[in-house]
Amino acid sequence: MSLRIILFVIVACCLLGLHSCDLIKMKKNGDANSQRKVVARVDNARLYADELKGIVPEKATADDSATRVNAYVNSWIRKQLLIKEALQSIKIDEADLERKVQDYRYSLISYQFLNHYIREHLSDSVNKTSIEEYYRSHPDNFILKQNIIKGSYIKVSKDAPRTKRIKELMFSTKEKEMTELKSYCLGFSAAFHLADSSWIEFDKIAVNSPLMDIPNKIQFLQTYNYYETSDANFLYFLKVDAYKIADNVSPLEFVRQDIKNIILNKRKVELAKKLEDEIYENAAKKNEFEVLGR
């Protein structure tokens, strides 16, 4: 039986509460751990099967379970060997190490609790006025790093049908012809972006097209509101309805979601601070802590 399968069986036994599972025996002179199943050992350090609970999802297959357990065991062995080497090679300040371990443990517990509290109390609704006020108050935070446009872009094979009608459809404002253009793109284009209210980075549209090779994109955008080009296999159609040049302040719509995320993050910080203050103040009122003389 392979190690992978043995490890899986051990974990399965523990998860099912089958304490009679006796694949590995380990005596420790009457120690309480003598009844526990040992999965791996590095000198005096031991990894027990019951410590592997939670590693394997409930609906995992035998192969997946064995793979997960095997990976965890191998990782544990490597860490133990690294610790062993470290203890042999350098002097460890045990008191300082214990403080750091406790700090890390407290940080993990606090982090999980704060996340739970924030999920329960955070309002993720950010009104339009708040976003606009933040945008007006922090213009320097929203300087464009790339050129952006509003417009349409279509890439089609040279063999595609009715390519001569594409330009006409791109300039049409009739709902019927706009629907026709969208259907055409879905059926025949290799890539497309149709005009809507959103801004998009020009380089995202230009990627994998001759547009990417334009030497001066700023001059290009200032010169053309419509442009056609081709290569060996494809035709490219670009209609620019509006553009903004890099190093200028971004349009609000382009950074609206970014601003919403900033506001939400600020709320999270404020909620966390409020929770800590409330816990501290309540504990102080109840005399649940004291600072003793050093």
C-alpha positions in Angstrom: 0.0 0.0 0.0 1.4 3.4 -1.0 2.2 6.1 1.6 -0.5 8.4 0.1 -3.2 5.8 0.6 -2.0 4.9 4.1 -2.1 8.6 5.1 -5.6 8.9 3.7 -6.8 5.8 5.6 -5.4 7.2 8.8 -7.2 10.5 8.4 -10.4 8.8 7.4 -10.2 6.6 10.5 -9.8 9.7 12.7 -12.6 11.7 11.0 -15.0 8.8 11.5 -14.0 8.3 15.1 -12.7 4.7 14.5 -10.1 4.7 17.2 -9.5 1.0 16.6 -7.7 1.9 13.4 -4.3 0.6 14.3 -2.0 1.2 11.3 0.7 2.9 13.3 1.7 2.3 16.9 3.8 4.5 19.0 4.7 4.0 22.7 5.7 7.0 24.8 6.1 5.5 28.3 2.6 6.0 29.4 2.3 9.5 28.0 -1.2 10.7 27.1 -0.2 10.8 23.5 0.4 7.0 23.4 -3.1 6.3 22.1 -2.8 8.8 19.3 -1.9 7.8 15.8 1.4 9.1 14.6 1.7 10.1 11.0 5.2 11.5 10.8 8.2 12.0 13.1 11.3 14.2 13.1 13.4 13.3 16.1 11.1 14.0 19.1 8.6 16.0 17.1 5.5 14.1 16.1 2.6 14.8 13.8 -0.6 13.1 14.8 -3.4 12.0 12.6 -6.0 13.9 14.6 -4.1 17.1 13.8 -4.9 16.6 10.1 -8.6 17.2 10.6 -10.0 19.8 8.4 -7.3 19.4 5.7 -9.5 17.2 3.6 -12.9 18.5 2.4 -15.8 16.3 3.2 -16.6 15.4 -0.5 -13.0 15.0 -1.6 -12.2 11.8 -3.5 -9.7 9.3 -2.1 -7.0 10.4 -4.5 -7.6 14.1 -3.7 -7.6 13.4 0.0 -4.4 11.4 -0.2 -2.7 14.2 -2.2 -3.7 16.9 0.3 -2.6 14.9 3.3 0.7 13.9 1.7 1.4 17.5 0.8 0.7 18.7 4.3 2.8 15.9 5.9 5.7 16.7 3.6 5.4 20.4 4.4 5.4 19.6 8.1 8.5 17.5 7.8 10.4 20.2 5.9 9.4 22.8 8.5 10.6 20.6 11.4 13.9 19.9 9.7 14.4 23.6 9.1 13.6 24.3 12.8 16.0 21.6 13.8 18.8 23.1 11.7 18.0 26.6 13.0 18.3 25.4 16.6 21.6 23.8 15.9 23.0 26.7 14.0 22.0 29.9 15.9 21.2 30.9 19.4 17.5 31.4 19.9 16.1 33.9 22.4 13.3 31.7 23.7 11.5 34.5 25.6 11.5 36.8 22.6 10.4 33.9 20.4 7.5 33.1 22.7 6.4 36.8 22.8 6.4 36.9 19.0 4.4 33.6 18.8 1.8 35.0 21.2 1.7 38.3 19.3 1.1 36.4 16.1 -1.6 34.2 17.7 -3.4 37.3 19.1 -3.1 39.0 15.7 -4.7 36.1 14.0 -7.6 35.9 16.5 -8.1 39.7 16.4 -8.0 39.7 12.6 -10.7 37.0 12.3 -12.9 38.7 14.9 -12.6 42.1 13.3 -13.4 40.6 9.9 -16.5 38.9 11.3 -17.6 42.2 13.0 -17.0 44.2 9.9 -18.9 41.8 7.7 -21.8 42.0 10.2 -21.9 45.8 10.5 -20.4 47.3 7.3 -22.8 49.1 5.0 -21.5 48.6 1.5 -23.8 51.2 0.1 -22.0 54.4 -1.0 -24.2 57.1 -2.4 -23.4 59.2 -5.5 -22.8 62.4 -3.5 -20.1 60.8 -1.3 -18.2 59.5 -4.4 -18.4 62.9 -6.1 -17.3 64.8 -3.0 -14.3 62.5 -2.6 -13.4 62.9 -6.3 -13.5 66.7 -6.1 -11.5 66.7 -2.9 -8.7 64.5 -4.1 -8.0 65.3 -7.8 -4.3 64.5 -7.5 -5.1 60.9 -6.5 -6.8 60.3 -9.9 -4.2 61.2 -12.5 -4.4 59.0 -15.5 -1.5 56.7 -16.2 -2.7 55.7 -19.6 -4.7 57.2 -22.4 -8.4 56.2 -22.2 -11.3 56.4 -24.7 -15.0 56.0 -25.2 -15.8 54.4 -28.5 -16.2 51.2 -30.5 -13.6 48.8 -31.8 -14.1 45.7 -34.0 -11.7 43.1 -35.3 -12.9 40.8 -38.0 -11.4 38.2 -40.3 -10.9 39.4 -43.9 -13.2 36.5 -44.9 -16.1 37.8 -42.7 -19.3 38.8 -44.6 -20.6 42.4 -45.0 -17.5 44.1 -43.8 -18.2 47.2 -45.9 -21.4 47.8 -43.7 -19.4 47.9 -40.4 -18.5 51.6 -40.6 -22.1 52.5 -41.3 -23.4 50.5 -38.4 -20.7 51.9 -36.1 -21.9 55.5 -36.8 -25.6 54.7 -36.6 -27.6 55.9 -33.6 -30.7 53.9 -34.6 -31.6 51.2 -32.1 -32.2 48.6 -34.8 -28.8 49.1 -36.5 -27.0 49.2 -33.1 -28.6 45.8 -32.4 -27.6 44.6 -35.8 -24.0 45.6 -35.1 -23.9 43.8 -31.8 -25.3 40.6 -33.4 -22.7 40.9 -36.2 -19.9 41.2 -33.6 -21.1 38.2 -31.6 -21.3 36.2 -34.8 -18.2 37.2 -36.7 -15.7 39.3 -34.8 -12.5 38.1 -33.3 -12.6 40.9 -30.7 -14.9 43.9 -30.1 -15.8 46.7 -27.8 -19.0 48.6 -28.5 -19.6 52.2 -27.4 -21.3 52.7 -24.1 -21.0 55.1 -21.2 -17.8 53.5 -19.9 -14.2 54.5 -20.5 -11.5 51.9 -21.4 -7.8 52.1 -21.7 -6.7 52.6 -25.3 -3.9 50.0 -25.0 -6.5 47.4 -23.9 -8.3 47.9 -27.2 -5.1 48.2 -29.3 -3.5 44.9 -28.0 -2.9 42.3 -30.7 -3.6 44.8 -33.4 -1.6 47.2 -35.6 -2.9 50.0 -33.4 -0.4 48.9 -30.8 2.4 49.9 -33.1 1.3 53.5 -33.5 4.4 55.6 -32.5 2.5 58.6 -31.1 -0.8 57.5 -29.6 -1.6 61.0 -28.3 -1.3 62.6 -31.7 -3.3 59.7 -33.2 -6.2 60.3 -30.8 -6.1 64.0 -31.4 -6.2 63.5 -35.1 -8.6 60.6 -35.8 -12.2 60.0 -34.6 -12.4 57.0 -37.0 -9.7 54.7 -38.2 -9.5 51.6 -40.3 -6.4 49.3 -40.8 -5.6 45.7 -41.5 -2.9 43.1 -41.4 -2.5 39.7 -43.2 -5.6 38.2 -41.7 -7.8 40.8 -40.1 -9.6 44.1 -40.6 -9.7 46.6 -37.7 -12.3 49.3 -37.2 -12.0 52.0 -34.5 -14.4 54.8 -33.7 -13.4 57.3 -31.0 -16.2 59.2 -29.4 -14.1 60.8 -26.6 -10.6 60.5 -25.2 -8.5 61.6 -22.2 -4.8 61.8 -22.3 -2.4 60.3 -19.7 -1.2 62.7 -16.9 -4.5 64.5 -16.8 -7.2 64.0 -14.1 -9.3 61.0 -14.8 -13.0 61.3 -15.6 -15.1 60.4 -12.5 -16.8 57.5 -14.3 -13.4 55.8 -14.9 -12.5 55.8 -11.2 -16.0 55.6 -9.6 -15.5 52.0 -8.5 -12.0 52.8 -7.1 -13.4 55.7 -5.1 -16.2 53.4 -3.7 -13.5 50.9 -2.6 -11.5 53.7 -0.9 -14.6 54.8 1.0 -15.5 51.3 2.0 -11.9 50.6 3.2 -12.0 53.8 5.3 -15.3 52.6 6.9 -13.6 49.3 7.7 -10.8 51.0 9.5 -13.2 53.3 11.4 -15.4 50.2 12.4 -12.3 48.3 13.7 -11.2 51.4 15.7 -14.7 51.9 17.1 -14.9 48.2 18.2 -11.5 48.3 19.9 -12.4 51.5 21.7 -15.8 50.2 22.8 -14.3 46.9 24.1 -11.6 48.9 26.0 -14.0 51.4 27.5 -16.5 48.7 28.6 -13.7 46.7 30.2 -12.4 49.8 32.0 -15.9 50.5 33.4 -16.1 46.9 34.7 -12.5 47.0 36.1 -11.7 43.9 34.0 -8.1 44.9 33.7 -5.4 46.8 35.7 -1.8 47.9 35.1 0.3 46.6 37.9 3.6 48.2 39.0 6.6 47.2 37.1 
